[in-house]
Amino acid sequence: MMAMKTKQMKDFITYDINSKLGEEEIFDLVTKILPNFKWRRGDSDAIGPYVSGRNNGGVRIELVLGENPIEMSVSFRSVPPGISEQENHKLQLVQLIQTTLLPSLGIVVKKNS
C-alpha cells in the first residue's frame, strides 16, 4: 500500500512590509483583525519598538517597527504538529494574514517561508 503524503506548512514565516502607518495604528489594526491573540507593545534595545501577540493555540506573531520595511514574523513552532485540524487552523490563519492584515499594513516587499 502506498503511503499518502500530506503537505505541511512551514512553522516560521516572515514578511517585510513597506508601511506608512505609525505604531499606534499598527497596534489597532492587529488587535482588530486578530482579536483572539493577546497583544502587547514593547521597546527593546536590540530591535526597537515592536508589537507581539500569541493565541491559545501557540501561534506567535511579532512585528518589528523600528525600521521600514517592518519585519513581521509568524511562528507555529509551539503548535503541536501532525493533527489535520491544527494544519487547517494554520492555513486559515495564514490566509487571513495574507488577505486582510498584510494589505492593511502596507505593501509586502519580501516573504520568506
Protein Blocks (a to p, Z undefined) as FASTA:
>chain_A
ZZdddddddfbdcdddddfbdfklmmmmmmmmmmmbccdddddfklopadddddfkopac
dddfkbccddddddfklpcghiaklmmmmmmmmmmmmmmmmmmnmccfbdcZZ
